[in-house]
Amino acid sequence: GSPDVRVMDADREFRKPAVPSFDNNIDIPEGTKTLLDRLGPEGLVQWIKSQNNILYTDTTLRDAHQSLLATRMRTHDMEKIAQGLARHHPQLFSLEMWGGATFDVAMRFLHECPWKRLQMLREAIPNILFQMLFRGANGVGYKAYPDNLIERFIEESWKNGIDVFRIFDSLNWVEGMRKSIQVVRERTGGIAEATICYTGDVSNPDPDYKFNLDYYLDLARQLEDAGAHTLALKDMAGLLKPYAAELLIPALKKAVDLPIHLHTHDTSSMQSATLLKAIEADVDIVDVCMSSMSGLTSQPS
């Protein structure tokens, strides 16, 4: 038989895994949440712009398992690593850990309370920005909701621990995002990250091509005028090619005075190259995740 397994009383007993020793009793260091509390949203935006190094958002607790595991990661398992993240990874820009499909999956399939997940993680990780994906007028649901519901949901999300609201509309309809951006700015102390969903190929030379450079630059200007603190480029299908990123990122930075946050999925297995080209083109923040939950339709490692 295998040297790693012994059989006792007809039951298999697996050898206890070797876990490297680590010190998890150190004080929790300051992080980006500390900066937001100290500087406020506008001050944090200026801090992002002043950084010479690349900033990273870790999507492991939301989009990574949503992409690969049908959003089935449990709060119980997040709790096991939460304090380790706080103590050993304070250099992260943010943890994307809520919103998207996590809200309804927690209730319908995991039989958990999404609010308790947020509260528990906030208590365990007080030093790193928490980020959520918010569907504008659709909130975290699948239909358009009245403005007063959107307002209350954003306010409660902020009170319970969300700092960065990544607000998007699947059709890039700015009016579907405008109210949410306004509420984040006026009713919370958080960051309104307005989002452009990427599609097509911005490097297509066809003069009649719809999703050309002007399409994206016009959207970026509209979202800046709507009050965005930061601008996310959300490449949910992994379509942004490396040299297209090299074209698009500098154009966006020239068109608007907002930090650019790039989100992509590794569907084509070439998105590490896209991130590299975007970083060389001076993107401010990129989305990545833990290697064991990376690749395929998830984010690059």
C-alpha positions as CSV (number, residue, x, y, z in Angstrom):
1,G,0.0,0.0,0.0
2,S,0.9,3.7,-0.1
3,P,3.4,4.9,2.6
4,D,1.1,7.9,3.1
5,V,-1.9,5.9,4.1
6,R,-2.5,3.2,6.8
7,V,-5.6,1.1,7.3
8,M,-6.9,0.6,10.8
9,D,-10.1,-1.3,11.8
10,A,-11.2,-1.3,8.1
11,D,-11.3,2.6,8.2
12,R,-8.8,4.6,6.2
13,E,-6.8,7.0,8.3
14,F,-4.8,9.5,6.3
15,R,-1.5,10.8,7.6
16,K,-1.7,14.2,9.2
17,P,-0.5,16.8,6.6
18,A,2.7,18.7,7.5
19,V,1.9,22.4,8.0
20,P,4.9,24.8,8.0
21,S,5.3,26.7,11.2
22,F,4.3,30.3,11.2
23,D,3.6,33.0,13.7
24,N,0.0,34.2,13.6
25,N,0.2,36.1,16.9
26,I,1.9,39.2,15.5
27,D,0.1,42.5,15.7
28,I,-2.1,43.3,12.7
29,P,-0.2,45.9,10.6
30,E,-1.7,49.0,9.0
31,G,-3.0,48.6,5.5
32,T,-5.2,50.4,2.9
33,K,-8.3,50.3,5.1
34,T,-6.2,52.3,7.7
35,L,-5.3,54.7,4.9
36,L,-9.0,55.2,3.8
37,D,-10.0,55.9,7.4
38,R,-7.2,58.4,7.8
39,L,-7.2,60.1,4.4
40,G,-10.8,59.7,3.2
41,P,-11.8,58.7,-0.4
42,E,-10.2,61.6,-2.2
43,G,-7.0,61.3,-0.1
44,L,-6.8,57.6,-0.9
45,V,-7.2,58.3,-4.6
46,Q,-4.2,60.7,-4.4
47,W,-2.2,58.0,-2.6
48,I,-3.0,55.5,-5.4
49,K,-1.8,57.9,-8.0
50,S,1.4,58.6,-6.1
51,Q,2.5,54.9,-6.0
52,N,5.4,53.8,-8.1
53,N,4.7,50.1,-7.6
54,I,1.8,48.1,-8.8
55,L,-1.1,47.5,-6.5
56,Y,-3.0,44.2,-6.3
57,T,-6.6,43.2,-5.6
58,D,-7.0,39.6,-4.4
59,T,-10.2,38.1,-5.8
60,T,-9.8,34.7,-4.0
61,L,-12.7,35.3,-1.6
62,R,-15.2,36.3,-4.4
63,D,-14.6,36.1,-8.1
64,A,-12.1,33.2,-8.1
65,H,-14.4,30.7,-6.4
66,Q,-17.4,32.2,-8.3
67,S,-15.6,31.5,-11.5
68,L,-14.3,28.0,-10.8
69,L,-16.5,26.6,-7.9
70,A,-19.9,28.1,-8.7
71,T,-19.5,30.5,-5.7
72,R,-19.5,27.6,-3.2
73,M,-16.7,28.7,-0.9
74,R,-18.2,28.7,2.6
75,T,-17.7,31.4,5.3
76,H,-16.4,28.6,7.5
77,D,-13.4,28.2,5.2
78,M,-12.8,31.9,4.7
79,E,-12.7,32.3,8.5
80,K,-9.8,29.9,8.8
81,I,-7.5,32.1,6.6
82,A,-8.9,35.6,7.5
83,Q,-6.5,36.5,10.3
84,G,-3.5,35.2,8.3
85,L,-4.4,37.5,5.5
86,A,-4.7,40.4,7.8
87,R,-1.4,39.8,9.5
88,H,0.8,38.6,6.6
89,H,-0.6,40.4,3.5
90,P,-1.3,44.0,4.5
91,Q,0.4,45.2,1.3
92,L,-2.7,44.1,-0.7
93,F,-4.8,47.0,-2.2
94,S,-8.1,45.2,-1.5
95,L,-9.8,41.9,-1.0
96,E,-12.7,41.4,-3.4
97,M,-14.8,39.3,-1.0
98,W,-18.5,40.2,-1.4
99,G,-21.2,41.1,-4.0
100,G,-21.7,39.5,-7.4
101,A,-23.3,36.1,-7.0
102,T,-22.1,35.6,-3.4
103,F,-25.1,37.2,-1.9
104,D,-27.8,34.9,-3.4
105,V,-25.7,31.8,-3.4
106,A,-25.0,32.2,0.3
107,M,-28.7,32.2,1.0
108,R,-30.0,29.8,-1.6
109,F,-27.3,27.1,-1.7
110,L,-25.0,27.4,1.3
111,H,-27.8,28.4,3.8
112,E,-25.7,31.2,5.2
113,C,-26.2,34.9,5.9
114,P,-24.2,37.0,3.5
115,W,-24.3,39.9,6.0
116,K,-22.8,37.7,8.8
117,R,-20.0,36.7,6.4
118,L,-19.2,40.4,5.8
119,Q,-19.3,41.2,9.5
120,M,-17.1,38.2,10.5
121,L,-14.5,39.0,7.8
122,R,-14.4,42.7,8.7
123,E,-13.8,41.8,12.4
124,A,-11.0,39.5,11.4
125,I,-9.4,41.7,8.7
126,P,-9.7,45.4,9.9
127,N,-6.7,46.6,7.9
128,I,-7.3,45.8,4.2
129,L,-9.9,47.4,2.0
130,F,-13.0,45.3,1.3
131,Q,-14.3,45.4,-2.2
132,M,-17.6,44.2,-3.7
133,L,-19.1,43.9,-7.1
134,F,-22.3,45.9,-7.5
135,R,-24.6,45.7,-10.5
136,G,-25.7,49.3,-10.4
137,A,-29.5,49.5,-10.7
138,N,-29.6,45.7,-10.3
139,G,-27.8,45.8,-6.9
140,V,-26.8,42.2,-6.2
141,G,-29.9,40.8,-7.9
142,Y,-31.2,40.1,-11.3
143,K,-33.7,42.9,-12.0
144,A,-33.9,46.6,-11.7
145,Y,-34.7,47.8,-8.2
146,P,-36.1,51.2,-7.1
147,D,-33.6,53.9,-6.1
148,N,-34.5,53.9,-2.4
149,L,-33.7,50.1,-2.2
150,I,-30.3,50.7,-3.9
151,E,-29.6,53.6,-1.6
152,R,-30.3,51.6,1.6
153,F,-28.4,48.6,0.4
154,I,-25.3,50.6,-0.3
155,E,-25.6,52.4,3.1
156,E,-25.9,49.1,4.9
157,S,-23.0,47.5,3.0
158,W,-20.8,50.4,4.0
159,K,-21.9,50.2,7.6
160,N,-21.1,46.5,7.7
161,G,-17.7,46.7,6.1
162,I,-17.5,47.4,2.4
163,D,-15.0,50.1,1.3
164,V,-14.8,49.8,-2.5
165,F,-17.9,49.6,-4.6
166,R,-17.2,48.3,-8.0
167,I,-20.3,49.5,-9.9
168,F,-21.0,48.2,-13.4
169,D,-23.7,47.7,-15.9
170,S,-23.5,44.7,-18.3
171,L,-24.4,46.9,-21.3
172,N,-22.2,49.9,-20.2
173,W,-25.4,52.0,-19.7
174,V,-24.1,54.9,-17.7
175,E,-27.6,55.8,-16.4
176,G,-27.8,52.4,-14.8
177,M,-24.7,53.3,-12.7
178,R,-25.2,57.0,-12.0
179,K,-27.4,56.6,-8.9
180,S,-25.1,54.1,-7.3
181,I,-22.0,56.3,-7.8
182,Q,-23.9,59.2,-6.4
183,V,-25.0,57.3,-3.3
184,V,-21.5,56.0,-2.6
185,R,-20.1,59.5,-2.8
186,E,-22.8,61.2,-0.7
187,R,-23.9,58.6,1.8
188,T,-20.7,56.6,2.6
189,G,-17.0,57.2,3.1
190,G,-16.2,54.6,0.5
191,I,-14.7,54.5,-3.0
192,A,-17.0,54.6,-6.0
193,E,-15.3,52.5,-8.7
194,A,-17.2,53.0,-11.9
195,T,-16.7,50.2,-14.4
196,I,-16.4,49.8,-18.1
197,C,-17.1,46.2,-19.4
198,Y,-14.7,45.3,-22.1
199,T,-15.8,43.5,-25.2
200,G,-14.7,43.1,-28.8
201,D,-11.1,44.1,-29.8
202,V,-10.0,47.7,-29.3
203,S,-7.1,47.1,-31.7
204,N,-9.4,46.3,-34.6
205,P,-8.4,48.7,-37.4
206,D,-11.8,48.7,-39.1
207,P,-13.0,52.4,-39.1
208,D,-16.6,51.3,-38.7
209,Y,-16.0,49.0,-35.8
210,K,-18.2,49.9,-32.8
211,F,-16.0,48.9,-29.9
212,N,-13.1,51.1,-30.9
213,L,-10.9,53.3,-28.8
214,D,-13.3,56.3,-28.9
215,Y,-16.1,54.1,-27.5
216,Y,-14.1,53.3,-24.4
217,L,-12.7,56.8,-23.9
218,D,-16.2,58.3,-24.2
219,L,-17.5,56.0,-21.5
220,A,-14.5,56.8,-19.3
221,R,-15.2,60.5,-19.5
222,Q,-18.9,60.0,-18.8
223,L,-18.1,58.0,-15.7
224,E,-15.6,60.5,-14.5
225,D,-18.3,63.2,-14.9
226,A,-20.7,61.0,-13.0
227,G,-18.4,61.2,-9.9
228,A,-16.3,58.0,-10.1
229,H,-13.3,57.9,-7.7
230,T,-11.6,55.2,-9.7
231,L,-12.2,53.5,-13.1
232,A,-12.3,49.7,-13.5
233,L,-11.8,48.0,-16.8
234,K,-13.7,44.7,-16.4
235,D,-12.7,42.1,-19.0
236,M,-15.0,39.4,-17.8
237,A,-14.5,37.2,-20.9
238,G,-10.7,37.4,-21.1
239,L,-10.8,39.2,-24.5
240,L,-8.3,41.9,-23.8
241,K,-5.2,41.0,-25.7
242,P,-1.7,42.1,-24.5
243,Y,-1.1,44.6,-27.2
244,A,-4.7,45.9,-27.0
245,A,-4.0,46.6,-23.3
246,E,-0.9,48.4,-24.3
247,L,-3.0,50.6,-26.5
248,L,-6.0,51.1,-24.2
249,I,-4.5,51.7,-20.8
250,P,-2.4,54.8,-21.7
251,A,-5.3,56.2,-23.7
252,L,-7.6,55.9,-20.7
253,K,-5.1,57.5,-18.4
254,K,-4.8,60.4,-20.8
255,A,-8.5,60.8,-21.2
256,V,-9.4,60.9,-17.5
257,D,-7.7,61.8,-14.2
258,L,-8.7,58.6,-12.4
259,P,-6.7,55.5,-11.2
260,I,-7.2,52.6,-13.6
261,H,-8.0,49.2,-12.1
262,L,-7.8,46.2,-14.5
263,H,-9.8,43.1,-14.0
264,T,-9.6,40.1,-16.4
265,H,-10.3,36.4,-16.6
266,D,-7.7,33.9,-17.8
267,T,-10.0,32.2,-20.2
268,S,-7.6,32.3,-23.0
269,S,-4.5,31.5,-20.8
270,M,-2.8,34.6,-22.1
271,Q,-4.0,37.1,-19.5
272,S,-0.7,37.1,-17.5
273,A,0.8,38.7,-20.6
274,T,-2.1,41.2,-20.7
275,L,-1.4,42.2,-17.1
276,L,2.3,42.6,-17.8
277,K,1.6,44.8,-20.8
278,A,-0.9,46.8,-18.7
279,I,1.6,47.2,-15.9
280,E,4.2,48.4,-18.4
281,A,1.6,50.9,-19.7
282,D,1.2,52.3,-16.1
283,V,-2.1,50.7,-15.0
284,D,-2.6,51.4,-11.2
285,I,-4.2,48.2,-9.9
286,V,-4.6,44.7,-11.2
287,D,-6.8,41.8,-10.1
288,V,-5.2,38.5,-9.3
289,C,-5.9,35.5,-7.0
290,M,-4.4,32.6,-5.1
291,S,-2.6,30.2,-7.4
292,S,-4.8,27.2,-6.4
293,M,-7.9,29.1,-7.5
294,S,-6.4,30.8,-10.6
295,G,-6.5,30.3,-14.3
296,L,-9.2,29.1,-16.7
297,T,-12.3,31.3,-16.1
298,S,-10.8,32.7,-12.9
299,Q,-8.2,35.4,-12.6
300,P,-4.4,35.0,-13.3
301,S,-2.3,33.8,-10.4
